[in-house]
Amino acid sequence: MTSYDLQGDLKIFLAMVDHLVPYVYEKELFGQISNRYPKLTLGGVLMRRHRISALRDELAPEQSLAFEEAVQKLETLRYEWLSHYQDKLLQEFHSRINSLVYFVEDCEVSWNSCDANWPNEAEKRTLVAHVVEEAQSLNIFDTEHRAVLTKLDQKLRRFFRESAFLWDERLKAAYPFPQYWWLYGRPGRKEEPQN
């Protein structure tokens, strides 16, 4: 389990929102803010908004105000650049799904690397969840997208074993089971039938 840095996440969120223009209309999926921050994606922005919202009571008043202003800026940008925003969401959805499919295929070959890489892959699946939620709110998540996600989750569940929550306990309320089931376990081998 990793420790969650709320103030650090807030700094990243504020920087990401500040860099959404020109990012949102550029072709590249992964934007660069600086070497100190993760790559900029809409999924990363949405995940941080979700986590910070869940722990907002822990922010100092000036931090809470800065967060609210950034959320409003995000909402404004979403509608000013709606077509580009929607395209970027779907671009990220497909990219993350493809990455997770490759991960599942690797798991079928090497269980050790599968388990070692699971925390990063679980975060990717969480980013997908936030992208999907946003795409649904914009009515751009259709039955074809749903089928792709369902197929991925079926593959993930084949080797998934429930266990402890992967992230800091403070985030548990923001990511309840079973909605975020992939955060409550790790890969594991299927039991071989006994003769």
Secondary structure, DSSP 8 states (H G I E B T S, - for coil): -----HHHHHHHHHHHHHTHHHHTTSS-SSB-S-TTS--B-HHHHHHHHHHHHHTGGGS-HHHHHHHHHHHHHHHHHHHHTHHHHHHHHHHHHHHHHHHHHHHHHHHTT-HHHHHHHHHHHHHHHHHHHHHHHHHHHTT---HHHHHHHHHHHHHHHHHEEE-S-SS-GGGTTTS-TTTTGGGSEEE--------
